[in-house]
Amino acid sequence: MDEKQRKRAITAWTMYDWANSAFATTIMAAVLPVYYSSVAAAGLAPNIATAYWGYTTSISLLVAAVLGPILGAVADFSGAKKRFLAIFMAIGVAGTALLYLVKSGDWLMASAFFVLGELGFAGSLVFYDSLLPHIARPDEVDMVSSRGYAIGYLGGGLLLAVNLAMIMLAPKEMAGLMTRLSFVTVAVWWFIFTIPLLRLVPEPPRRFTASEAGKSAITVSFKRLGQTFREIRRFRELFIFLVAFWFYNDGIGTIIKMATIYGAEIGISQTSLIGTLLLVQFVGIPFAFLFGWLARKIGAKRSIYISLVVYALIAICGYFLQKEWQFWALGIAVATVQGGSQALSRSLFSRLAPRSKSAEFFGFFSVSEKFAGIVGPFVFAVVGQLMGSSRLSIVSLIIFFIVGAVLLSKVDEEKGVRAAQLEEEQLLAAAREG
């Protein structure tokens, strides 16, 4: 692949952030949680609707977490990262489109279709993220990853703006229909803008040893999965980073997924809820690029520390949230760190993992991410259900940021990169001998 093709591949790769971010904004964060609380869960107490949404999110991520490493191993052995990405994208698109059928009182149907959509979204990201080290040079992964998040903010924000206009400008009796049509626009958007990646990003070469030749993908993949689980503990820096990421991403993911429905519970208007999410998308664009630049100046780890301090302050302020302007202010604060923290976590992990096992290792990265998403919303839901309010749920998240930051400080990035490079050299030598 020459330099021109590589640049086109990077642009096509980042377009998948543009494509799937429509699901993250309209479905996960803004429109569906409000519709779930006010329409699908009509007749339920506000804190019960919040709890059911938390349980729904946890279930969807649990399924994705279990499947992620297995499918990652299969994709690495069979050389099918793009094929699996396309399959999970199709599952997510189907689940999203089916949300059109959800009407008043259909909270169980809404939960089922959201689980399907979230499975497709989360599953596709395992293979999407694993392509990063194959198209970006080591010295540019921070910027490429940050660029993906910035473009994702723009794409997700543009479609959310369209959806917001559809809902808010429609006559009152048409608002429900326009909301359901917005779910369909997400499915179409997601599908169309995945095409550049499928056409222009090359499939990484398949690599296997002589002992694996002629064996089925499933057999080899489960063997590799067990081996990778043992190896990931051997990569000390990578393993510590995964645990650190599990903790701090637990807090980040919970804030992203529960903020809107939490705001609805405490009385924030639908206009402010969705408007704030829209604002977050566009404010987040320059800050995602800023964190990519900042990582070059002070390093990815220190940049992540800054984001975790901001998130801890957001969790504390969320407890005292009363007025709509405060919700807008917290939204802006989230926008300054959300893309940067996630982009740099992705790029840091890509440097610590051997390239030829990227899908397998990113499968475990996905597990760490998904199990964080399971625990956070589940705890949020349980605390809110038991206490009758979710204020204590939001402030409890601070512990995850503190523990995550402490564990991150134990990661020696340079040592971890050297270990990954040595492993890659050994794998290449074994492949040549085979």
C-alpha positions in Angstrom: 0.0 0.0 0.0 1.6 3.3 -1.1 1.3 6.6 0.8 -1.6 7.8 -1.2 -3.6 4.6 -0.6 -2.7 4.6 3.0 -4.0 8.2 3.5 -7.2 7.2 1.7 -7.5 4.2 4.0 -7.1 6.4 7.1 -9.8 8.7 5.8 -12.1 5.8 5.1 -11.3 4.3 8.5 -12.3 7.5 10.3 -15.5 7.6 8.4 -16.7 4.6 10.4 -16.6 6.9 13.5 -18.8 9.3 11.4 -21.1 6.4 10.6 -21.6 4.7 14.0 -21.6 7.9 16.1 -25.1 8.5 14.9 -26.1 5.5 17.0 -24.1 6.8 20.0 -25.7 10.2 19.9 -29.4 9.7 18.8 -29.9 6.2 20.1 -27.6 5.7 23.1 -27.4 9.2 24.5 -30.1 11.7 23.4 -33.4 10.7 21.7 -34.0 7.1 22.6 -33.4 7.5 26.4 -35.9 10.4 26.5 -38.4 8.5 24.3 -37.9 5.4 26.5 -38.6 7.3 29.7 -41.6 9.3 28.4 -43.2 7.0 25.9 -42.0 3.4 25.9 -42.0 3.3 29.7 -45.2 5.4 30.1 -46.9 4.4 33.3 -43.8 3.5 35.2 -42.3 5.6 38.0 -39.5 7.9 36.8 -36.8 6.1 38.8 -38.1 2.7 37.7 -37.8 3.8 34.0 -34.2 4.9 34.7 -33.5 1.6 36.4 -34.9 -0.4 33.5 -32.8 1.6 31.0 -29.7 0.9 33.1 -30.5 -2.9 33.1 -31.1 -2.8 29.4 -27.7 -1.2 28.8 -26.0 -3.7 31.1 -27.5 -6.7 29.3 -26.5 -5.5 25.8 -22.9 -4.9 26.9 -22.7 -8.3 28.7 -23.5 -10.1 25.4 -21.0 -8.0 23.5 -18.3 -8.6 26.1 -18.7 -12.4 26.0 -18.6 -12.5 22.2 -15.8 -9.9 21.6 -12.7 -12.0 22.4 -14.0 -15.1 20.7 -14.9 -13.2 17.5 -11.6 -11.3 17.6 -9.6 -14.6 17.6 -11.7 -15.9 14.7 -11.1 -12.7 12.7 -7.4 -12.8 13.3 -7.0 -16.4 12.2 -9.3 -16.2 9.2 -8.2 -12.8 8.1 -11.8 -11.5 8.3 -11.8 -8.3 10.4 -13.7 -6.4 7.8 -16.2 -9.2 7.2 -17.1 -9.4 10.9 -17.3 -5.6 11.1 -19.8 -5.7 8.3 -21.9 -8.5 10.0 -22.1 -6.6 13.3 -22.8 -3.4 11.5 -25.8 -5.1 9.8 -27.0 -6.4 13.1 -26.8 -3.0 14.6 -28.6 -1.3 11.7 -31.4 -3.9 11.9 -31.9 -3.4 15.6 -31.9 0.4 15.2 -34.4 0.4 12.3 -36.8 -1.9 14.3 -37.0 0.8 17.0 -39.5 2.5 14.7 -42.1 -0.1 15.9 -41.9 1.0 19.5 -44.9 3.0 20.8 -46.4 3.9 24.1 -45.9 1.3 26.8 -43.6 -0.9 24.7 -40.6 -0.6 27.0 -39.8 -4.3 26.7 -39.8 -4.1 22.9 -37.6 -1.0 23.1 -35.2 -2.8 25.4 -35.0 -5.8 23.1 -34.3 -3.8 19.9 -31.8 -1.6 21.7 -29.9 -4.7 22.9 -29.7 -5.8 19.3 -28.5 -2.4 18.1 -26.0 -2.1 20.9 -24.7 -5.6 20.2 -24.0 -4.6 16.6 -22.5 -1.3 17.7 -20.2 -2.7 20.3 -19.3 -5.8 18.3 -18.3 -3.9 15.2 -16.0 -1.6 17.2 -13.8 -4.6 18.2 -12.9 -5.1 14.6 -12.9 -1.4 13.7 -10.4 -0.5 16.5 -8.2 -3.5 15.6 -7.6 -2.1 12.1 -6.0 1.1 13.6 -2.4 -0.2 14.0 -2.5 -1.6 10.5 -3.2 1.7 8.7 -1.5 4.2 11.1 2.2 4.5 11.8 3.2 4.3 15.5 4.0 8.0 15.6 0.6 9.0 14.3 -1.9 6.6 16.1 -2.8 9.3 18.7 -3.7 11.8 16.0 -5.5 9.3 13.8 -7.5 8.0 16.7 -8.3 11.5 17.8 -9.3 12.4 14.3 -11.7 9.5 14.2 -13.4 10.7 17.4 -13.5 14.3 16.1 -15.1 13.2 12.8 -17.5 11.1 14.8 -18.6 14.1 16.9 -19.3 16.0 13.7 -21.2 13.2 12.0 -23.2 12.2 15.1 -23.9 15.9 15.8 -25.1 16.7 12.3 -27.6 13.8 12.2 -28.7 14.6 15.8 -29.3 18.2 14.7 -31.5 16.9 11.8 -33.3 14.6 14.2 -33.8 17.4 16.7 -35.3 19.6 14.0 -37.6 16.8 12.9 -38.9 16.3 16.4 -39.0 19.9 17.7 -40.5 21.5 14.6 -43.2 18.9 14.0 -46.7 19.5 15.3 -47.2 18.0 18.8 -49.3 15.1 17.5 -46.5 14.2 15.0 -43.6 14.3 17.5 -43.8 10.6 18.3 -43.8 9.7 14.6 -40.8 12.0 13.9 -39.0 10.5 16.9 -39.5 7.0 15.5 -38.4 8.1 12.0 -35.2 9.5 13.5 -34.3 6.0 14.5 -34.7 4.9 10.9 -32.4 7.8 9.7 -29.7 6.5 12.1 -29.9 3.0 10.5 -29.6 4.4 7.0 -26.7 6.8 8.0 -24.8 4.0 9.7 -25.1 1.7 6.7 -24.2 4.2 4.0 -21.1 5.7 5.7 -19.7 2.2 6.5 -19.2 1.6 2.7 -15.9 3.6 2.4 -14.2 1.5 5.0 -15.3 -1.7 3.4 -14.1 -0.6 0.0 -10.8 1.3 0.8 -9.3 -0.2 4.0 -7.3 -3.3 3.1 -7.8 -6.5 5.1 -4.7 -7.1 7.2 -2.7 -10.2 6.2 -3.7 -13.5 7.7 -0.9 -15.0 9.8 -0.7 -18.5 11.2 1.9 -21.0 12.3 2.6 -24.4 10.7 0.8 -26.2 13.5 -2.4 -24.2 12.8 -2.5 -25.0 9.0 -5.5 -27.0 7.9 -7.4 -26.6 11.2 -10.8 -25.0 11.5 -11.1 -21.3 12.4 -13.2 -22.1 15.5 -10.7 -24.7 16.9 -7.7 -22.5 16.3 -9.5 -19.4 17.6 -10.5 -21.0 21.0 -6.9 -22.2 21.3 -5.6 -18.7 20.5 -8.1 -17.2 22.9 -6.8 -19.3 25.8 -3.2 -18.5 24.7 -4.0 -14.8 24.4 -5.6 -14.8 27.9 -2.4 -16.2 29.3 -0.2 -13.9 27.2 -2.1 -10.8 28.1 -1.1 -11.3 31.7 2.5 -11.8 30.5 2.4 -8.3 29.0 2.4 -6.6 32.4 2.0 -3.0 31.2 -0.8 -4.0 28.9 -2.6 -5.9 31.6 -2.3 -3.1 34.1 -3.6 -0.6 31.5 -6.6 -2.9 30.8 -7.5 -2.9 34.5 -7.1 0.9 34.8 -9.2 1.4 31.7 -11.9 -0.9 33.2 -12.2 1.4 36.2 -12.1 4.8 34.7 -14.1 3.9 31.6 -16.8 2.5 33.9 -17.4 6.1 35.1 -17.1 7.6 31.6 -19.5 5.1 30.0 -22.0 5.5 32.8 -22.1 9.3 32.4 -22.5 9.0 28.7 -25.3 6.4 28.8 -27.2 7.7 31.9 -26.9 11.5 31.7 -30.0 12.1 29.6 -32.3 9.8 31.4 -30.9 11.1 34.7 -31.7 14.6 33.6 -35.2 13.6 32.6 -35.7 12.1 36.1 -34.8 15.3 37.9 -37.0 17.5 35.7 -34.7 18.8 32.9 -36.8 19.6 29.8 -36.5 17.5 26.7 -35.4 20.6 24.7 -32.4 21.1 27.1 -31.6 17.4 27.3 -31.3 16.9 23.6 -30.0 20.4 23.0 -27.1 19.8 25.4 -26.3 16.5 23.7 -26.2 18.3 20.4 -23.9 21.0 21.9 -21.6 18.3 23.2 -21.1 16.9 19.7 -19.9 20.2 18.2 -17.9 21.4 21.3 -16.2 18.0 21.4 -14.7 18.3 17.9 -11.9 20.8 18.6 -11.2 19.3 22.0 -10.7 15.8 20.4 -8.1 17.3 18.1 -6.6 19.2 21.1 -6.1 16.0 23.1 -4.3 14.5 20.0 -2.0 17.5 20.0 -1.6 17.4 23.8 -0.6 13.8 23.7 2.3 14.7 21.4 3.4 17.4 23.9 3.0 15.7 27.3 2.2 12.1 26.4 -1.0 10.1 26.3 -1.0 9.1 29.9 -0.8 12.6 31.3 -3.5 13.7 28.9 -5.8 11.0 30.1 -5.1 12.1 33.7 -6.4 15.6 32.9 -9.6 14.1 31.5 -10.1 12.0 34.6 -9.8 15.0 36.9 -12.5 16.8 34.9 -14.8 13.8 34.9 -14.4 13.5 38.7 -15.5 17.1 39.1 -18.4 16.5 36.8 -19.6 13.5 38.9 -19.5 15.7 42.1 -21.3 18.6 40.4 -23.9 16.2 39.0 -25.1 15.5 42.6 -26.0 19.1 43.1 -27.6 19.5 39.7 -30.9 21.5 40.0 -31.3 24.0 37.1 -31.3 23.6 33.4 -28.3 26.0 32.9 -26.3 23.7 35.1 -27.1 20.7 32.9 -25.9 22.7 29.9 -22.7 23.6 31.8 -21.9 20.0 32.7 -22.6 19.0 29.1 -19.9 21.4 27.9 -17.5 20.1 30.6 -18.1 16.5 29.3 -17.5 17.7 25.7 -14.0 18.9 26.6 -12.8 15.5 27.7 -15.0 12.8 26.3 -13.5 12.3 22.9 -9.9 12.9 24.1 -10.0 10.3 26.9 -11.5 7.6 24.7 -9.3 8.3 21.6 -6.1 8.3 23.6 -7.1 5.1 25.5 -7.6 3.4 22.1 -4.3 4.6 20.6 -2.3 3.8 23.8 -3.7 0.3 23.8 -2.8 -0.1 20.1 0.8 0.6 20.9 0.9 -1.9 23.7 -0.6 -4.8 21.7 1.2 -6.9 19.0 -0.1 -5.9 15.6 -0.6 -9.4 14.2 -2.9 -10.2 17.2 -4.7 -6.9 17.1 -8.2 -8.2 16.9 -7.6 -10.8 19.7 -6.1 -8.2 22.0 -8.7 -5.6 21.1 -11.3 -8.2 21.9 -10.0 -8.1 25.5 -9.9 -4.3 25.3 -13.6 -4.5 24.3 -14.3 -6.8 27.2 -12.7 -4.4 29.6 -14.8 -1.6 28.0 -18.0 -3.6 27.9 -17.8 -4.9 31.5 -17.2 -1.4 32.6 -20.4 -0.5 30.8 -22.2 -3.3 32.5 -21.2 -2.5 36.1 -21.6 1.2 35.9 -25.2 1.4 34.7 -26.2 -1.6 36.8 -24.9 0.1 40.0 -26.5 3.4 38.9 -29.8 1.6 38.4 -29.7 -0.4 41.7 -28.7 2.7 43.8 -31.4 4.8 42.1 -34.0 2.1 42.6 -33.1 1.5 46.3 -32.7 5.2 47.2 -35.7 6.5 45.2 -33.4 9.0 43.4 -30.3 8.8 41.2 -28.3 11.6 42.8 -26.2 9.3 44.9 -25.7 7.2 41.8 -24.0 9.9 39.9 -21.7 11.1 42.7 -20.5 7.5 43.4 -18.8 7.4 40.0 -15.9 9.4 41.4 -14.3 6.3 42.9 -13.9 4.8 39.4 -11.9 7.8 38.2 -9.6 7.8 41.2 -8.9 4.1 41.1 -8.4 4.2 37.3 -5.9 7.1 37.6 -3.9 5.3 40.3 -3.6 2.1 38.2 -2.7 4.1 35.1 0.2 5.6 36.9 1.7 2.1 37.3 1.9 1.6 33.5 5.3 2.0 31.9 4.4 2.9 28.4 7.9 2.6 26.9 8.4 -0.9 28.4 5.0 -2.0 27.1 5.7 -0.8 23.6 9.1 -2.7 23.5 7.3 -5.9 24.7 4.8 -5.6 21.9 7.5 -5.1 19.3 9.5 -8.0 20.5 6.4 -10.3 20.4 5.7 -9.1 16.8 9.3 -9.9 15.8 9.0 -13.4 17.3 5.6 -14.1 15.5 7.1 -13.0 12.2 10.1 -15.3 12.7 7.8 -18.2 13.5 5.6 -17.5 10.4 8.7 -17.5 8.2 9.9 -20.8 9.6 6.5 -22.3 9.1 
